[in-house]
Amino acid sequence: MENLTSTCDVDCDCSPGDCDCSPGDCDCSPDPAVLAEFKRAIHALGGKWKLEILFALMNGAVRFGALRRSIGGITQHMLTTQLRELQRDGLVSRTVLASRPLQIEYELTDAAYALLPAFKEILSWSRLYGDARLAVSQEA
């Protein structure tokens, strides 16, 4: 398996704590710069609701009320908080529509649309391994 997180200069199949390389040949510790980038991405996408919000917006702009109804169980306060964080991280844009009463639409930015392949992979992963997870939980 390709190692995307270490500072290895040589092509090795090291696993952390199980390195067969000669001393000095390989540094199998995570690259701090890569780890920092990964943490930034996880922070931007992390949380109970952010991925569901992004997924709900994949088909285009949605007004706040419709977005809230499409995500069962989320409170108005939590949706507002998560949308603000997604805006701050450049993943969602907010448009105030010139109407009475005031209406607000949210839509994905180009940066968020770039996540579509990752969403497809997560869905594929869930279809492949989701049944195994359910089988294990039913055995318990």
Contact map, one row per residue, 1 for C-alpha under 8 A:
11100000000010000000000000000000000000000000000000000000000000000000000000000000000000000000000000000000000000000000000000000000000000000000
11110000000010000000000000000000000000000000000000000000000000000000000000000000000000000000000000000000000000000000000000000000000000000000
11111100000010000000000000000000000000000000000000000000000000000000000000000000000000000000000000000000000000000000000000000000000000000000
01111100000000000000000000000000000000000000000000000000000000000000000000000000000000000000000000000000000000000000000000000000000000000000
00111110000000000000000000001110011000000000000000000000000000000000000000000000000000000000000000000000000000000000000000000000000000000000
00111111000000000000000000111110000000000000000000000000000000000000000000000000000000000000000000000000000000000000000000000000000000000000
00001111100000000000000001111110000000000000000000000000000000000000000000000000000000000000000000000000000000000000000000000000000000000000
00000111111100000000000001110000000000000000000000000000000000000000000000000000000000000000000000000000000000000000000000000000000000000000
00000011111000000000000011100000000000000000000000000000000000000000000000000000000000000000000000000000000000000000000000000000000000000000
00000001111100000000000011000000000000000000000000000000000000000000000000000000000000000000000000000000000000000000000000000000000000000000
00000001111110000000000000000000000000000000000000000000000000000000000000000000000000000000000000000000000000000000000000000000000000000000
00000001011111000000100001000000000000000000000000000000000000000000000000000000000000000000000000000000000000000000000000000000000000000000
11100000001111100000000000000000000000000000000000000000000000000000000000000000000000000000000000000000000000000000000000000000000000000000
00000000000111110111100000010000000000000000000000000000000000000000000000000000000000000000000000000000000000000000000000000000000000000000
00000000000011111110000000010000000000000000000000000000000000000000000000000000000000000000000000000000000000000000000000000000000000000000
00000000000001111110000000011000000000000000000000000000000000000000000000000000000000000000000000000000000000000000000000000000000000000000
00000000000000111110000000000000000000000000000000000000000000000000000000000000000000000000000000000000000000000000000000000000000000000000
00000000000001111111000000000000000000000000000000000000000000000000000000000000000000000000000000000000000000000000000000000000000000000000
00000000000001111111100000010000000000000000000000000000000000000000000000000000000000000000000000000000000000000000000000000000000000000000
00000000000001000111110000000000000000000000000000000000000000000000000000000000000000000000000000000000000000000000000000000000000000000000
00000000000101000011111011000000000000000000000000000000000000000000000000000000000000000000000000000000000000000000000000000000000000000000
00000000000000000001111111000000000000000000000000000000000000000000000000000000000000000000000000000000000000000000000000000000000000000000
00000000000000000000111111000000000000000000000000000000000000000000000000000000000000000000000000000000000000000000000000000000000000000000
00000000000000000000011111100000000000000000000000000000000000000000000000000000000000000000000000000000000000000000000000000000000000000000
00000000110000000000111111100000000000000000000000000000000000000000000000000000000000000000000000000000000000000000000000000000000000000000
00000011110100000000111111110000000000000000000000000000000000000000000000000000000000000000000000000000000000000000000000000000000000000000
00000111100000000000000111111000000000000000000000000000000000000000000000000000000000000000000000000000000000000000000000000000000000000000
00000111000001110010000001111100000000000000000000000000000000000000000000000000000000000000000000000000000000000000000000000000000000000000
00001110000000010000000000111110000000000000000000000000000000000000000000000000000000000000000000000000000000000000000000000000000000000000
00001110000000000000000000011111011000000000000000000000000000000000000000000000000000000000000000000000000000000000000000000000000000000000
00001110000000000000000000001111111000000000000000000000000000000000000000000000000000000000000000000000000000000000000000000000000000000000
00000000000000000000000000000111111100000000000000000000000000000000000000000000000000000000000000000000000000000000000000000000000000000000
00000000000000000000000000000011111110000000000000000000000000000000000000000000000000000000000000000000000000000000000000000000000000000000
00001000000000000000000000000111111111000000000000000000000000000000000000000000000000000000000000000000000000000000000000000000000000000000
00001000000000000000000000000111111111100000000000000000000000000000000000000000000000000000000000000000000000000000000000000000000000000000
00000000000000000000000000000001111111110000000000000000000000000000000000000000000000000000000000000000000000000000000000000000000000000000
00000000000000000000000000000000111111111000000000000000000000000000000000000000000000000000000000000000000000000000000000000000000000000000
00000000000000000000000000000000011111111100000000000000000000000000000000000000000000000000000000000000000000000000000000000000000000000000
00000000000000000000000000000000001111111110000000000000000000000000000000000000000000000000000000000000000000000000000000000000000000000000
00000000000000000000000000000000000111111111000000000000000000000000000000000000000000000000000000000000000000000000000000000000000000000000
00000000000000000000000000000000000011111111100000000000000000000000000000000000000000000000000000000000000000000000000000000000000000000000
00000000000000000000000000000000000001111111110000000000000000000000000000000000000000000000000000000000000000000000000000000000000000000000
00000000000000000000000000000000000000111111111000000000000000000000000000000000000000000000000000000000000000000000000000000000000000000000
00000000000000000000000000000000000000011111110000000000000000000000000000000000000011001000000000000000000000000000000000000000000000000000
00000000000000000000000000000000000000001111111001100000000000000000000000000000000000000000000000000000000000000000000000000000000000000000
00000000000000000000000000000000000000000111111101100000000000000000000000000000000000000000000000000000000000000000000000000000000000000000
00000000000000000000000000000000000000000010111111100000000000000000000000000000000000000000000000000000000000000000000000000000000000000000
00000000000000000000000000000000000000000000011111100000000000000000000000000000000000000000000000000000000000000000000000000000000000000000
00000000000000000000000000000000000000000000001111111000000000000000000001000010010000000000000000000000000000000000000000000000000000000000
00000000000000000000000000000000000000000000111111111100000000000000000000000000011001000000000000000000000000000000000000000000000000000000
00000000000000000000000000000000000000000000111111111110000000000000000000000000000000000000000000000000000000000000000000000000000000000000
00000000000000000000000000000000000000000000000011111111000000000000001000000000000000000000000000000000000000000000000000000000000000000000
00000000000000000000000000000000000000000000000011111111100000000010001000000000000000000000000000000000000000000000000000000000000000000000
00000000000000000000000000000000000000000000000001111111110000000000000000000000000000000000000000000000000100010000000000000000000000000000
00000000000000000000000000000000000000000000000000111111110000000000000000000000000000000000000000000000000000000000001000000000000000000000
00000000000000000000000000000000000000000000000000011111111000000010011000000000000000000000000000000000000000000000000000000000000000000000
00000000000000000000000000000000000000000000000000001111111111000010000000000000000000000000000000000000011100000000000000000000000000000000
00000000000000000000000000000000000000000000000000000111111100000000000000000000000000000000000000000000000100001001000000000000000000000000
00000000000000000000000000000000000000000000000000000001111110000000000000000000000000000000000000000000000000000000000000000000000000000000
00000000000000000000000000000000000000000000000000000000111111000000000000000000000000000000000000000000001100000000000000000000000000000000
00000000000000000000000000000000000000000000000000000000101111100000000000000000000000000000000000000000111100000000000000000000000000000000
00000000000000000000000000000000000000000000000000000000100111110110000000000000000000000000000000000000111000000000000000000000000000000000
00000000000000000000000000000000000000000000000000000000000011111110000000000000000000000000000000000011110000000000000000000000000000000000
00000000000000000000000000000000000000000000000000000000000001111111000000000000000000000000000000000011110000000000000000000000000000000000
00000000000000000000000000000000000000000000000000000000000000111111100000000000000000000000000000000000000000000000000000000000000000000000
00000000000000000000000000000000000000000000000000000000000001111111110000000000000000000000000000000000000000000000000000000000000000000000
00000000000000000000000000000000000000000000000000001001100001111111111000000000000000000000000000000000000000000000000000000000000000000000
00000000000000000000000000000000000000000000000000000000000000011111111101110010000000000000000000000000000000000000000000000000000000000000
00000000000000000000000000000000000000000000000000000000000000001111111100000000000000000000000000000000000000000000000000000000000000000000
00000000000000000000000000000000000000000000000000000001000000000111111100000000000000000000000000000000000000000000000000000000000000000000
00000000000000000000000000000000000000000000000000011001000000000011111111000000000000000000000000000000000000000000000000000000000000000000
00000000000000000000000000000000000000000000000000000000000000000001111111000000000000000000000000000000000000000000000000000000000000000000
00000000000000000000000000000000000000000000000000000000000000000000001111100000000000000000000000000000000000000000000000000000000000000000
00000000000000000000000000000000000000000000000010000000000000000001001111110110000000000000000000000000000000000000000000000000000000000000
00000000000000000000000000000000000000000000000000000000000000000001000011111110000000000000000000000000000000000000000000000000000000000000
00000000000000000000000000000000000000000000000000000000000000000001000001111111000000000000000000000000000000000000000000000000000000000000
00000000000000000000000000000000000000000000000000000000000000000000000000111111100000000000000000000000000000000000000000000000000000000000
00000000000000000000000000000000000000000000000000000000000000000000000001111111110000000000000000000000000000000000000000000000000000000000
00000000000000000000000000000000000000000000000010000000000000000001000001111111111000000000000000000000000000000000000000000000000000000000
00000000000000000000000000000000000000000000000000000000000000000000000000011111111100000000000000000000000000000000000000000000000000000000
00000000000000000000000000000000000000000000000000000000000000000000000000001111111110000000000000000000000000000000000000000000000000000000
00000000000000000000000000000000000000000000000011000000000000000000000000000111111111000000000000000000000000000000000000000000000000000000
00000000000000000000000000000000000000000000000001000000000000000000000000000011111111100001000000000000000000000000000000000000000000000000
00000000000000000000000000000000000000000000000000000000000000000000000000000001111111110000000000000000000000000000000000000000000000000000
00000000000000000000000000000000000000000001000000000000000000000000000000000000111111111000000000000000000000000000000000000000000000000000
00000000000000000000000000000000000000000001000001000000000000000000000000000000011111111111000000000000000000000000000000000000000000000000
00000000000000000000000000000000000000000000000000000000000000000000000000000000001111111111110000000000000000000000000000000000000000000000
00000000000000000000000000000000000000000000000000000000000000000000000000000000000111111110000000000000000000000000000000000000000000000000
00000000000000000000000000000000000000000001000000000000000000000000000000000000000011111111000000000000000000000000000000000000000000000000
00000000000000000000000000000000000000000000000000000000000000000000000000000000000001111111100000000000000010110000000000000000000000000000
00000000000000000000000000000000000000000000000000000000000000000000000000000000000001111111100000000000000111110000000000000000000000000000
00000000000000000000000000000000000000000000000000000000000000000000000000000000001001101111110000000000011110010000000000000000000000000000
00000000000000000000000000000000000000000000000000000000000000000000000000000000000000100111111000000000011110000000000000000000000000000000
00000000000000000000000000000000000000000000000000000000000000000000000000000000000000100001111100000001111000000000000000000000000000000000
00000000000000000000000000000000000000000000000000000000000000000000000000000000000000000000111110000001110000000000000000000000000000000000
00000000000000000000000000000000000000000000000000000000000000000000000000000000000000000000011111000111100000000000000000000000000000000000
00000000000000000000000000000000000000000000000000000000000000000000000000000000000000000000001111100111100000000000000000000000000000000000
00000000000000000000000000000000000000000000000000000000000000000000000000000000000000000000000111110110000000000000000000000000000000000000
00000000000000000000000000000000000000000000000000000000000000000000000000000000000000000000000011111110000000000000000000000000000000000000
00000000000000000000000000000000000000000000000000000000000000000000000000000000000000000000000001111110000000000000000000000000000000000000
00000000000000000000000000000000000000000000000000000000000000000000000000000000000000000000000000111110000000000000000000000000000000000000
00000000000000000000000000000000000000000000000000000000000000000000000000000000000000000000000111111111000000000000000000000000000000000000
00000000000000000000000000000000000000000000000000000000000000110000000000000000000000000000000111111111100000000000000000000000000000000000
00000000000000000000000000000000000000000000000000000000000000110000000000000000000000000000011110000111110000000000000000000000000000000000
00000000000000000000000000000000000000000000000000000000000011110000000000000000000000000000011110000011111000000000000000000000000000000000
00000000000000000000000000000000000000000000000000000000100011110000000000000000000000000001111000000001111100000000000000000000000000000000
00000000000000000000000000000000000000000000000000000000100111000000000000000000000000000001110000000000111110000000000000000000000000000000
00000000000000000000000000000000000000000000000000000100110110000000000000000000000000000011100000000000011111111000000000000000000000000000
00000000000000000000000000000000000000000000000000000000000000000000000000000000000000000111100000000000001111111000000000000000000000000000
00000000000000000000000000000000000000000000000000000000000000000000000000000000000000000010000000000000000111111100000000000000000000000000
00000000000000000000000000000000000000000000000000000000000000000000000000000000000000000110000000000000000111111110000000000000000000000000
00000000000000000000000000000000000000000000000000000100000000000000000000000000000000000111000000000000000111111111000000000000000000000000
00000000000000000000000000000000000000000000000000000000010000000000000000000000000000000000000000000000000111111111000000000000000000000000
00000000000000000000000000000000000000000000000000000000000000000000000000000000000000000000000000000000000001111111100000000000000000000000
00000000000000000000000000000000000000000000000000000000000000000000000000000000000000000000000000000000000000111111111000000000000000000000
00000000000000000000000000000000000000000000000000000000010000000000000000000000000000000000000000000000000000011111111100000000000000000000
00000000000000000000000000000000000000000000000000000000000000000000000000000000000000000000000000000000000000000111111110000000000000000000
00000000000000000000000000000000000000000000000000000000000000000000000000000000000000000000000000000000000000000011111111000000000000000000
00000000000000000000000000000000000000000000000000000010000000000000000000000000000000000000000000000000000000000011111111100000000000000000
00000000000000000000000000000000000000000000000000000000000000000000000000000000000000000000000000000000000000000001111111110000000000000000
00000000000000000000000000000000000000000000000000000000000000000000000000000000000000000000000000000000000000000000111111111000000000000000
00000000000000000000000000000000000000000000000000000000000000000000000000000000000000000000000000000000000000000000011111111100000000000000
00000000000000000000000000000000000000000000000000000000000000000000000000000000000000000000000000000000000000000000001111111110000000000000
00000000000000000000000000000000000000000000000000000000000000000000000000000000000000000000000000000000000000000000000111111111000000000000
00000000000000000000000000000000000000000000000000000000000000000000000000000000000000000000000000000000000000000000000011111111110000000000
00000000000000000000000000000000000000000000000000000000000000000000000000000000000000000000000000000000000000000000000001111111111000000000
00000000000000000000000000000000000000000000000000000000000000000000000000000000000000000000000000000000000000000000000000111111111000000000
00000000000000000000000000000000000000000000000000000000000000000000000000000000000000000000000000000000000000000000000000011111111000000000
00000000000000000000000000000000000000000000000000000000000000000000000000000000000000000000000000000000000000000000000000001111111110000000
00000000000000000000000000000000000000000000000000000000000000000000000000000000000000000000000000000000000000000000000000001111111111000000
00000000000000000000000000000000000000000000000000000000000000000000000000000000000000000000000000000000000000000000000000000111111111100000
00000000000000000000000000000000000000000000000000000000000000000000000000000000000000000000000000000000000000000000000000000000111111110000
00000000000000000000000000000000000000000000000000000000000000000000000000000000000000000000000000000000000000000000000000000000111111111000
00000000000000000000000000000000000000000000000000000000000000000000000000000000000000000000000000000000000000000000000000000000011111111100
00000000000000000000000000000000000000000000000000000000000000000000000000000000000000000000000000000000000000000000000000000000001111111110
00000000000000000000000000000000000000000000000000000000000000000000000000000000000000000000000000000000000000000000000000000000000111111111
00000000000000000000000000000000000000000000000000000000000000000000000000000000000000000000000000000000000000000000000000000000000011111111
00000000000000000000000000000000000000000000000000000000000000000000000000000000000000000000000000000000000000000000000000000000000001111111
00000000000000000000000000000000000000000000000000000000000000000000000000000000000000000000000000000000000000000000000000000000000000111111
00000000000000000000000000000000000000000000000000000000000000000000000000000000000000000000000000000000000000000000000000000000000000011111
